Amino acid sequence: MKTSSQWLVYTTHTQCCTVQPFAEEAEIVAENEPGPGGSIEIIQREMTAFARRARASAARMHPELSLVSFTLLSHLEDRGGCRATDLAAYYMLDKSTISRQVGALEKAGLVERRLEPGDHRVQVLHLTERGTGLLQRATDSRRVAFRERLAGWSEPDLERFAEYLLRYNAGAPEG
């Protein structure tokens, strides 16, 4: 808590309020309440916290598979394989970054390169049997963690949350 002759500012971990004692009725402005810019700040802060927790949680749940590796393997599984350049474009990353990541996944025996049947100049990345198994175990662990985290949420809340996430991600720029 900070005080001055004109302002009293009370701060907690999740909320900051400013009390203005000279107003006719003391006005409390809560930064966690929607208002001009307030909601955006809350969203930004909470998504940053979510990303940190996701990375830490991924490291605990499946230490042999980083969040980046999990993401790339999931993408390959969803697409039935793709070129490294497609990964770079989709995630808006430099080709050398993807090359290093893919190289590590190949070295770990999680992905393999196969020639494109219609064009033998093109190499397509596919999950190996080991990669598929590891991804499935990691996915199962994540699913359990999400279910536990959201266990107290009502079905309408879960549906709204899912709709908001879909809407948010649909607005993301494509690579």
Backbone as numpy.savetxt, mean C-alpha at the origin, in Angstrom:
# Nx Ny Nz CAx CAy CAz Cx Cy Cz
0.86 19.86 25.90 0.02 21.02 25.90 0.91 22.26 25.90
0.61 23.20 24.99 1.35 24.45 24.92 0.38 25.57 25.24
0.85 26.59 25.96 -0.03 27.71 26.26 0.67 29.01 25.93
-0.12 30.00 25.63 0.36 31.36 25.48 -0.75 32.25 25.98
-0.57 33.56 25.97 -1.60 34.45 26.50 -2.86 34.44 25.63
-2.73 34.06 24.36 -3.90 34.12 23.50 -4.39 32.75 23.04
-3.57 31.74 23.08 -3.93 30.44 22.51 -3.60 29.31 23.47
-4.40 28.32 23.44 -4.13 27.09 24.17 -4.17 26.00 23.11
-3.09 25.28 22.96 -3.03 24.22 21.96 -2.84 22.90 22.68
-3.73 21.97 22.44 -3.69 20.65 23.05 -3.42 19.64 21.96
-2.40 18.83 22.14 -2.02 17.87 21.11 -2.02 16.46 21.68
-2.64 15.53 20.96 -2.55 14.11 21.28 -1.95 13.43 20.06
-1.79 12.12 20.14 -1.21 11.37 19.02 -2.08 11.49 17.77
-3.40 11.51 17.94 -4.27 11.49 16.77 -5.00 12.78 16.52
-4.93 13.73 17.44 -5.73 14.92 17.24 -5.02 16.14 17.81
-5.18 17.26 17.17 -4.66 18.52 17.66 -5.82 19.51 17.67
-6.06 20.11 18.79 -7.15 21.08 18.89 -6.58 22.41 19.31
-7.16 23.48 18.78 -6.79 24.83 19.17 -7.99 25.46 19.86
-7.80 25.96 21.06 -8.87 26.62 21.79 -8.62 28.11 21.71
-9.63 28.86 21.28 -9.52 30.31 21.18 -10.36 30.92 22.30
-9.75 31.27 23.44 -10.53 31.71 24.59 -11.13 33.10 24.45
-10.74 33.90 23.48 -11.24 35.26 23.39 -12.50 35.35 22.53
-12.88 34.25 21.91 -14.14 34.27 21.17 -15.28 34.31 22.18
-16.48 34.77 21.74 -17.60 34.87 22.65 -17.84 33.54 23.35
-17.87 32.47 22.58 -17.88 31.12 23.15 -16.58 30.50 22.68
-15.87 29.86 23.58 -14.59 29.26 23.21 -14.80 28.32 22.04
-14.07 28.57 20.96 -14.20 27.78 19.75 -13.08 26.75 19.70
-13.43 25.51 19.48 -12.44 24.45 19.36 -12.38 24.03 17.91
-11.21 24.14 17.33 -11.00 23.74 15.95 -10.21 22.45 15.98
-10.81 21.37 15.54 -10.14 20.07 15.54 -9.59 19.79 14.15
-8.31 19.52 14.07 -7.68 19.25 12.78 -8.10 17.90 12.22
-8.68 17.04 13.05 -9.13 15.74 12.56 -10.53 15.81 11.98
-11.21 16.93 12.13 -12.54 17.07 11.58 -12.43 17.60 10.16
-13.36 17.16 9.29 -13.31 17.64 7.92 -13.41 19.16 7.86
-12.73 19.72 6.95 -12.72 21.16 6.72 -11.79 21.43 5.57
-11.60 22.67 5.23 -10.70 22.98 4.11 -9.31 22.40 4.35
-8.96 21.39 3.59 -7.64 20.77 3.71 -7.52 19.76 4.82
-8.40 19.82 5.82 -8.29 18.91 6.97 -8.43 17.45 6.60
-9.41 17.14 5.79 -9.62 15.75 5.39 -8.44 15.22 4.57
-7.94 16.05 3.69 -6.79 15.64 2.86 -5.59 15.35 3.75
-5.37 16.19 4.75 -4.25 15.97 5.67 -4.42 14.67 6.44
-5.62 14.39 6.88 -5.89 13.14 7.60 -5.64 11.95 6.69
-6.16 12.02 5.47 -5.96 10.93 4.51 -4.48 10.69 4.26
-3.75 11.77 4.00 -2.30 11.64 3.73 -1.59 11.01 4.92
-1.88 11.49 6.11 -1.21 10.97 7.31 -1.55 9.50 7.54
-2.83 9.15 7.40 -3.26 7.78 7.66 -2.76 6.82 6.58
-2.68 7.27 5.33 -2.15 6.40 4.28 -0.65 6.19 4.46
0.05 7.19 4.94 1.47 7.04 5.24 1.66 6.03 6.36
0.84 6.13 7.40 0.90 5.16 8.51 0.56 3.76 8.01
-0.45 3.67 7.12 -0.82 2.38 6.54 0.34 1.77 5.78
1.02 2.58 4.97 2.15 2.07 4.17 3.27 1.57 5.08
3.56 2.31 6.15 4.60 1.87 7.09 4.22 0.55 7.74
2.96 0.45 8.18 2.51 -0.79 8.82 2.52 -1.95 7.83
2.16 -1.68 6.58 2.15 -2.73 5.56 3.54 -3.29 5.35
4.54 -2.40 5.25 5.93 -2.86 5.07 6.40 -3.67 6.27
6.12 -3.17 7.47 6.56 -3.86 8.69 5.83 -5.19 8.83
4.55 -5.19 8.54 3.76 -6.41 8.65 4.22 -7.45 7.63
4.49 -7.00 6.41 4.96 -7.92 5.38 6.27 -8.57 5.79
7.15 -7.79 6.39 8.45 -8.32 6.83 8.27 -9.36 7.94
7.30 -9.14 8.82 7.05 -10.10 9.91 6.37 -11.36 9.40
5.37 -11.19 8.52 4.57 -12.34 8.07 5.34 -13.26 7.14
6.13 -12.70 6.27 6.89 -13.52 5.32 8.24 -12.84 5.09
9.17 -13.05 6.02 10.47 -12.36 5.93 11.26 -12.71 4.68
10.97 -13.83 4.07 11.70 -14.23 2.86 11.18 -13.51 1.62
10.11 -12.71 1.78 9.49 -12.06 0.63 9.17 -10.61 0.99
9.93 -9.67 0.43 9.70 -8.25 0.70 8.37 -7.82 0.10
7.89 -6.67 0.53 6.65 -6.13 0.00 6.77 -5.87 -1.50
7.92 -5.40 -1.94 8.15 -5.17 -3.38 8.11 -6.50 -4.13
8.78 -7.51 -3.60 8.77 -8.83 -4.24 7.36 -9.39 -4.30
6.64 -9.26 -3.19 5.25 -9.74 -3.14 4.43 -9.05 -4.23
4.60 -7.75 -4.36 3.85 -6.97 -5.35 4.18 -7.43 -6.76
5.46 -7.62 -7.06 5.85 -8.04 -8.41 5.36 -9.46 -8.70
5.49 -10.36 -7.73 5.01 -11.73 -7.94 3.50 -11.74 -8.14
2.78 -10.93 -7.36 1.32 -10.85 -7.51 0.95 -10.35 -8.90
1.67 -9.36 -9.37 1.41 -8.82 -10.70 1.63 -9.89 -11.77
2.73 -10.62 -11.66 3.01 -11.68 -12.63 1.94 -12.75 -12.60
1.49 -13.09 -11.40 0.44 -14.10 -11.29 -0.86 -13.60 -11.91
-1.24 -12.37 -11.57 -2.48 -11.79 -12.09 -2.48 -11.71 -13.62
-1.33 -11.40 -14.19 -1.24 -11.21 -15.64 -0.88 -12.50 -16.38
-0.55 -13.56 -15.65 -0.12 -14.78 -16.31 1.26 -14.62 -16.94
2.05 -13.70 -16.36 3.39 -13.41 -16.86 3.41 -12.11 -17.66
4.56 -11.50 -17.73 4.73 -10.29 -18.54 6.21 -10.00 -18.69
6.52 -9.04 -19.54 7.91 -8.64 -19.76 8.37 -7.72 -18.63
9.66 -7.66 -18.40 10.21 -6.76 -17.39 9.90 -5.31 -17.73
9.92 -4.98 -19.02 9.59 -3.61 -19.43 8.14 -3.27 -19.10
7.26 -4.25 -19.15 5.86 -4.03 -18.78 5.75 -3.73 -17.28
6.52 -4.45 -16.47 6.54 -4.18 -15.03 7.03 -2.75 -14.76
8.11 -2.38 -15.44 8.67 -1.03 -15.25 7.64 0.03 -15.62
6.96 -0.17 -16.72 5.96 0.81 -17.16 4.78 0.86 -16.19
4.30 -0.29 -15.78 3.13 -0.35 -14.90 3.40 0.34 -13.56
4.56 0.08 -12.99 4.90 0.65 -11.68 5.66 1.98 -11.79
5.82 2.46 -13.04 6.51 3.72 -13.30 7.89 3.74 -12.64
8.63 2.68 -12.88 9.98 2.55 -12.35 10.99 2.48 -13.49
12.21 2.82 -13.17 13.29 2.73 -14.14 13.54 1.25 -14.47
13.90 0.98 -15.71 14.15 -0.40 -16.12 15.26 -1.05 -15.30
16.26 -0.27 -14.91 17.36 -0.85 -14.12 16.87 -1.28 -12.73
15.92 -0.56 -12.17 15.36 -0.92 -10.86 14.62 -2.24 -10.98
13.78 -2.37 -12.00 13.04 -3.61 -12.21 14.01 -4.74 -12.51
15.04 -4.47 -13.28 16.03 -5.49 -13.61 16.68 -6.07 -12.35
17.04 -5.20 -11.42 17.63 -5.67 -10.15 16.64 -6.50 -9.36
15.40 -6.03 -9.28 14.37 -6.77 -8.53 14.11 -8.14 -9.17
13.96 -8.15 -10.48 13.71 -9.40 -11.19 14.91 -10.33 -11.05
16.11 -9.79 -11.13 17.31 -10.61 -10.96 17.32 -11.30 -9.61
16.94 -10.57 -8.57 16.89 -11.17 -7.22 15.81 -12.26 -7.15
14.68 -12.03 -7.80 13.61 -13.03 -7.81 14.03 -14.27 -8.59
14.76 -14.06 -9.68 15.28 -15.20 -10.46 16.29 -15.99 -9.64
17.20 -15.28 -9.01 18.23 -15.93 -8.19 17.61 -16.74 -7.06
16.50 -16.26 -6.52 15.80 -16.97 -5.44 14.95 -18.12 -5.98
14.89 -18.24 -7.30 14.11 -19.33 -7.90 12.61 -19.08 -7.89
12.19 -17.82 -7.83 10.77 -17.49 -7.75 10.17 -17.14 -9.11
11.01 -16.67 -10.03 10.54 -16.36 -11.38 11.53 -16.95 -12.39
11.02 -17.13 -13.60 11.86 -17.60 -14.70 11.46 -16.86 -15.96
12.40 -16.80 -16.89 12.15 -16.17 -18.18 11.82 -17.26 -19.20
10.81 -16.99 -20.00 10.45 -17.90 -21.08 10.33 -17.07 -22.36
10.69 -17.69 -23.46 10.56 -17.01 -24.75 9.09 -16.90 -25.12
8.74 -15.75 -25.67 7.37 -15.53 -26.15 7.17 -16.44 -27.37
6.14 -17.27 -27.36 5.95 -18.20 -28.49 5.88 -17.52 -29.86
5.25 -16.38 -29.96 5.11 -15.70 -31.25 6.30 -14.85 -31.64
7.17 -14.55 -30.69 8.33 -13.69 -30.97 9.47 -14.11 -30.04
10.38 -14.89 -30.56 11.47 -15.46 -29.74 12.49 -14.42 -29.29
12.31 -13.17 -29.71 13.19 -12.11 -29.20 12.72 -11.61 -27.84
11.47 -11.90 -27.50 10.85 -11.38 -26.27 10.89 -12.43 -25.18
11.35 -12.01 -23.99 11.35 -12.89 -22.83 10.24 -12.46 -21.87
9.44 -13.44 -21.47 8.31 -13.17 -20.58 8.63 -13.79 -19.22
8.39 -13.01 -18.16 8.62 -13.48 -16.80 7.40 -14.25 -16.31
7.66 -15.41 -15.70 6.60 -16.24 -15.14 7.02 -16.71 -13.76
6.03 -16.96 -12.91 6.33 -17.54 -11.60 6.78 -18.98 -11.78
7.73 -19.38 -10.96 8.11 -20.79 -10.91 7.15 -21.48 -9.94
7.25 -22.77 -9.85 6.44 -23.51 -8.87 6.73 -23.01 -7.46
8.02 -22.79 -7.19 8.41 -22.28 -5.87 7.83 -20.87 -5.64
7.88 -20.02 -6.65 7.33 -18.68 -6.56 5.83 -18.69 -6.32
5.13 -19.58 -7.02 3.68 -19.70 -6.84 3.35 -20.14 -5.42
4.09 -21.12 -4.90 3.84 -21.61 -3.54 4.11 -20.54 -2.48
5.23 -19.84 -2.63 5.58 -18.79 -1.67 4.56 -17.66 -1.72
4.17 -17.28 -2.92 3.17 -16.22 -3.06 1.85 -16.65 -2.43
1.45 -17.88 -2.62 0.19 -18.36 -2.04 0.24 -18.33 -0.52
1.35 -18.77 0.07 1.49 -18.73 1.53 1.46 -17.30 2.05
2.15 -16.41 1.35 2.16 -14.99 1.76 0.77 -14.39 1.63
0.07 -14.71 0.55 -1.28 -14.20 0.34 -2.22 -14.70 1.43
-2.10 -15.97 1.77 -2.94 -16.53 2.84 -2.67 -15.83 4.17
-1.40 -15.59 4.48 -1.04 -14.89 5.72 -1.60 -13.48 5.74
-1.50 -12.78 4.63 -2.02 -11.42 4.54 -3.53 -11.40 4.69
-4.20 -12.37 4.07 -5.66 -12.45 4.16 -6.10 -12.65 5.60
-5.42 -13.53 6.32 -5.73 -13.76 7.74 -5.52 -12.48 8.54
-4.42 -11.79 8.28 -4.12 -10.54 9.00 -5.19 -9.49 8.72
-5.62 -9.36 7.47 -6.66 -8.39 7.15 -7.97 -8.76 7.83
-8.31 -10.02 7.81 -9.56 -10.45 8.46 -9.53 -10.15 9.95
-8.39 -10.41 10.59 -8.26 -10.11 12.02 -8.37 -8.61 12.26
-7.70 -7.82 11.44 -7.69 -6.37 11.61 -9.08 -5.77 11.42
-9.87 -6.34 10.52 -11.18 -5.80 10.18 -12.33 -6.57 10.82
-12.03 -7.46 11.76 -13.04 -8.34 12.36 -14.20 -7.57 13.00
-13.95 -6.43 13.58 -14.99 -5.66 14.25 -15.80 -4.75 13.34
-15.48 -4.74 12.07 -16.17 -3.85 11.13 -17.47 -4.49 10.65
-18.50 -3.69 10.49 -19.76 -4.20 9.95 -19.61 -4.45 8.45
-20.49 -5.26 7.92 -20.44 -5.54 6.47 -20.64 -4.26 5.65
-21.59 -3.38 6.03 -21.72 -2.12 5.26 -20.44 -1.27 5.32
-19.76 -1.24 6.47 -18.50 -0.49 6.57 -17.44 -1.09 5.66
-17.34 -2.42 5.66 -16.37 -3.09 4.79 -16.66 -2.81 3.32
-17.94 -2.85 2.95 -18.31 -2.58 1.56 -17.96 -1.15 1.16
-18.24 -0.17 2.05 -17.91 1.23 1.76 -16.40 1.42 1.65
-15.66 0.80 2.57 -14.20 0.91 2.55 -13.66 0.34 1.24
-14.16 -0.83 0.84 -13.73 -1.45 -0.42 -14.06 -0.54 -1.60
-15.26 0.05 -1.60 -15.66 0.95 -2.68 -14.74 2.18 -2.74
-14.41 2.74 -1.58 -13.53 3.91 -1.55 -12.13 3.56 -2.06
-11.62 2.40 -1.66 -10.30 2.01 -2.13 -10.30 1.79 -3.64
-11.33 1.14 -4.15 -11.44 0.93 -5.60 -11.50 2.27 -6.32
-12.29 3.18 -5.81 -12.42 4.50 -6.42 -11.09 5.27 -6.37
-10.42 5.20 -5.23 -9.14 5.89 -5.09 -8.11 5.34 -6.08
-7.99 4.02 -6.12 -7.00 3.41 -7.01 -7.35 3.52 -8.47
-8.65 3.63 -8.80 -9.05 3.82 -10.19 -8.59 5.18 -10.71
-8.42 6.14 -9.81 -7.97 7.46 -10.21 -6.47 7.60 -10.30
-5.75 6.53 -9.99 -4.28 6.59 -10.02 -3.81 6.63 -11.48
-2.76 7.42 -11.74 -2.23 7.46 -13.11 -1.66 6.11 -13.51
-1.91 5.73 -14.74 -1.39 4.47 -15.26 0.02 4.69 -15.81
0.82 3.62 -15.72 2.18 3.71 -16.25 2.24 3.51 -17.71
